[in-house]
Amino acid sequence: MHQELLTSREAAALLGVTTQTIYNWIFKGELRAIRRGNMHFLDQAELMSAAASITPRRPRLGAKEKAPNR
């Protein structure tokens, strides 16, 4: 069986999140990764099944996006 390994950057692009989000999920144990030197590799099939159960945090409001006044 051949597994397709993705870099953390490729995984982030595939899921539409930042690489920091991928690293956070790895360090929290929500994603499994293989580390080779300073690079992390993720199995694409595992990534897709895990991504279905991981909910990204709500984006933070930037300087231009202010919360509505209440």
PyMOL CGO cylinders between C-alpha atoms (Angstrom):
from pymol import cmd
from pymol.cgo import CYLINDER

trace = [
    CYLINDER, 0.00, 0.00, 0.00, 1.39, 3.35, -1.06, 0.3, 1, 1, 1, 1, 1, 1,
    CYLINDER, 1.39, 3.35, -1.06, 0.62, 6.32, 1.11, 0.3, 1, 1, 1, 1, 1, 1,
    CYLINDER, 0.62, 6.32, 1.11, 0.73, 9.85, -0.25, 0.3, 1, 1, 1, 1, 1, 1,
    CYLINDER, 0.73, 9.85, -0.25, 2.66, 12.09, 2.12, 0.3, 1, 1, 1, 1, 1, 1,
    CYLINDER, 2.66, 12.09, 2.12, 2.13, 15.83, 2.13, 0.3, 1, 1, 1, 1, 1, 1,
    CYLINDER, 2.13, 15.83, 2.13, 4.27, 18.54, 3.68, 0.3, 1, 1, 1, 1, 1, 1,
    CYLINDER, 4.27, 18.54, 3.68, 2.64, 20.71, 6.30, 0.3, 1, 1, 1, 1, 1, 1,
    CYLINDER, 2.64, 20.71, 6.30, 2.48, 23.52, 3.71, 0.3, 1, 1, 1, 1, 1, 1,
    CYLINDER, 2.48, 23.52, 3.71, 0.71, 21.27, 1.18, 0.3, 1, 1, 1, 1, 1, 1,
    CYLINDER, 0.71, 21.27, 1.18, -1.69, 20.04, 3.88, 0.3, 1, 1, 1, 1, 1, 1,
    CYLINDER, -1.69, 20.04, 3.88, -2.50, 23.63, 4.88, 0.3, 1, 1, 1, 1, 1, 1,
    CYLINDER, -2.50, 23.63, 4.88, -3.19, 24.61, 1.26, 0.3, 1, 1, 1, 1, 1, 1,
    CYLINDER, -3.19, 24.61, 1.26, -5.39, 21.55, 0.77, 0.3, 1, 1, 1, 1, 1, 1,
    CYLINDER, -5.39, 21.55, 0.77, -7.51, 22.37, 3.83, 0.3, 1, 1, 1, 1, 1, 1,
    CYLINDER, -7.51, 22.37, 3.83, -7.48, 26.15, 3.36, 0.3, 1, 1, 1, 1, 1, 1,
    CYLINDER, -7.48, 26.15, 3.36, -5.80, 26.87, 6.70, 0.3, 1, 1, 1, 1, 1, 1,
    CYLINDER, -5.80, 26.87, 6.70, -2.40, 28.26, 7.68, 0.3, 1, 1, 1, 1, 1, 1,
    CYLINDER, -2.40, 28.26, 7.68, 0.65, 26.11, 8.29, 0.3, 1, 1, 1, 1, 1, 1,
    CYLINDER, 0.65, 26.11, 8.29, 0.54, 27.32, 11.91, 0.3, 1, 1, 1, 1, 1, 1,
    CYLINDER, 0.54, 27.32, 11.91, -2.93, 25.75, 12.22, 0.3, 1, 1, 1, 1, 1, 1,
    CYLINDER, -2.93, 25.75, 12.22, -1.54, 22.46, 10.92, 0.3, 1, 1, 1, 1, 1, 1,
    CYLINDER, -1.54, 22.46, 10.92, 1.31, 22.64, 13.47, 0.3, 1, 1, 1, 1, 1, 1,
    CYLINDER, 1.31, 22.64, 13.47, -1.14, 23.44, 16.25, 0.3, 1, 1, 1, 1, 1, 1,
    CYLINDER, -1.14, 23.44, 16.25, -3.25, 20.41, 15.34, 0.3, 1, 1, 1, 1, 1, 1,
    CYLINDER, -3.25, 20.41, 15.34, -0.14, 18.21, 15.25, 0.3, 1, 1, 1, 1, 1, 1,
    CYLINDER, -0.14, 18.21, 15.25, 1.08, 19.41, 18.66, 0.3, 1, 1, 1, 1, 1, 1,
    CYLINDER, 1.08, 19.41, 18.66, -2.40, 19.01, 20.18, 0.3, 1, 1, 1, 1, 1, 1,
    CYLINDER, -2.40, 19.01, 20.18, -2.49, 15.43, 18.90, 0.3, 1, 1, 1, 1, 1, 1,
    CYLINDER, -2.49, 15.43, 18.90, -5.39, 16.05, 16.51, 0.3, 1, 1, 1, 1, 1, 1,
    CYLINDER, -5.39, 16.05, 16.51, -3.21, 15.14, 13.50, 0.3, 1, 1, 1, 1, 1, 1,
    CYLINDER, -3.21, 15.14, 13.50, -0.47, 12.55, 13.22, 0.3, 1, 1, 1, 1, 1, 1,
    CYLINDER, -0.47, 12.55, 13.22, 2.69, 13.56, 11.41, 0.3, 1, 1, 1, 1, 1, 1,
    CYLINDER, 2.69, 13.56, 11.41, 6.04, 12.04, 10.54, 0.3, 1, 1, 1, 1, 1, 1,
    CYLINDER, 6.04, 12.04, 10.54, 8.93, 14.33, 11.33, 0.3, 1, 1, 1, 1, 1, 1,
    CYLINDER, 8.93, 14.33, 11.33, 12.06, 14.20, 9.20, 0.3, 1, 1, 1, 1, 1, 1,
    CYLINDER, 12.06, 14.20, 9.20, 14.58, 16.79, 10.31, 0.3, 1, 1, 1, 1, 1, 1,
    CYLINDER, 14.58, 16.79, 10.31, 12.68, 20.02, 10.65, 0.3, 1, 1, 1, 1, 1, 1,
    CYLINDER, 12.68, 20.02, 10.65, 9.84, 19.01, 8.29, 0.3, 1, 1, 1, 1, 1, 1,
    CYLINDER, 9.84, 19.01, 8.29, 6.52, 17.39, 9.10, 0.3, 1, 1, 1, 1, 1, 1,
    CYLINDER, 6.52, 17.39, 9.10, 4.81, 15.03, 6.66, 0.3, 1, 1, 1, 1, 1, 1,
    CYLINDER, 4.81, 15.03, 6.66, 1.17, 13.99, 6.87, 0.3, 1, 1, 1, 1, 1, 1,
    CYLINDER, 1.17, 13.99, 6.87, -0.59, 11.06, 5.23, 0.3, 1, 1, 1, 1, 1, 1,
    CYLINDER, -0.59, 11.06, 5.23, -3.19, 12.53, 2.86, 0.3, 1, 1, 1, 1, 1, 1,
    CYLINDER, -3.19, 12.53, 2.86, -5.88, 9.92, 3.58, 0.3, 1, 1, 1, 1, 1, 1,
    CYLINDER, -5.88, 9.92, 3.58, -5.45, 10.35, 7.34, 0.3, 1, 1, 1, 1, 1, 1,
    CYLINDER, -5.45, 10.35, 7.34, -5.44, 14.12, 6.96, 0.3, 1, 1, 1, 1, 1, 1,
    CYLINDER, -5.44, 14.12, 6.96, -8.74, 14.12, 5.08, 0.3, 1, 1, 1, 1, 1, 1,
    CYLINDER, -8.74, 14.12, 5.08, -10.48, 11.85, 7.59, 0.3, 1, 1, 1, 1, 1, 1,
    CYLINDER, -10.48, 11.85, 7.59, -9.12, 13.81, 10.58, 0.3, 1, 1, 1, 1, 1, 1,
    CYLINDER, -9.12, 13.81, 10.58, -10.02, 17.15, 8.98, 0.3, 1, 1, 1, 1, 1, 1,
    CYLINDER, -10.02, 17.15, 8.98, -13.67, 16.16, 8.93, 0.3, 1, 1, 1, 1, 1, 1,
    CYLINDER, -13.67, 16.16, 8.93, -13.69, 16.01, 12.73, 0.3, 1, 1, 1, 1, 1, 1,
    CYLINDER, -13.69, 16.01, 12.73, -11.48, 19.05, 13.43, 0.3, 1, 1, 1, 1, 1, 1,
    CYLINDER, -11.48, 19.05, 13.43, -13.19, 22.41, 13.52, 0.3, 1, 1, 1, 1, 1, 1,
    CYLINDER, -13.19, 22.41, 13.52, -10.96, 25.42, 12.92, 0.3, 1, 1, 1, 1, 1, 1,
    CYLINDER, -10.96, 25.42, 12.92, -11.27, 28.27, 15.40, 0.3, 1, 1, 1, 1, 1, 1,
    CYLINDER, -11.27, 28.27, 15.40, -13.27, 31.29, 14.45, 0.3, 1, 1, 1, 1, 1, 1,
    CYLINDER, -13.27, 31.29, 14.45, -10.91, 33.80, 12.79, 0.3, 1, 1, 1, 1, 1, 1,
    CYLINDER, -10.91, 33.80, 12.79, -9.76, 36.66, 14.95, 0.3, 1, 1, 1, 1, 1, 1,
    CYLINDER, -9.76, 36.66, 14.95, -11.00, 40.11, 14.11, 0.3, 1, 1, 1, 1, 1, 1,
    CYLINDER, -11.00, 40.11, 14.11, -8.28, 42.17, 12.49, 0.3, 1, 1, 1, 1, 1, 1,
    CYLINDER, -8.28, 42.17, 12.49, -7.68, 45.88, 12.87, 0.3, 1, 1, 1, 1, 1, 1,
    CYLINDER, -7.68, 45.88, 12.87, -10.03, 46.64, 9.95, 0.3, 1, 1, 1, 1, 1, 1,
    CYLINDER, -10.03, 46.64, 9.95, -12.72, 44.25, 11.12, 0.3, 1, 1, 1, 1, 1, 1,
    CYLINDER, -12.72, 44.25, 11.12, -14.24, 45.53, 14.31, 0.3, 1, 1, 1, 1, 1, 1,
    CYLINDER, -14.24, 45.53, 14.31, -16.80, 43.72, 16.40, 0.3, 1, 1, 1, 1, 1, 1,
    CYLINDER, -16.80, 43.72, 16.40, -20.23, 45.35, 16.27, 0.3, 1, 1, 1, 1, 1, 1,
    CYLINDER, -20.23, 45.35, 16.27, -20.96, 47.79, 19.10, 0.3, 1, 1, 1, 1, 1, 1,
    CYLINDER, -20.96, 47.79, 19.10, -23.62, 46.61, 21.46, 0.3, 1, 1, 1, 1, 1, 1,
]
cmd.load_cgo(trace, "trace")
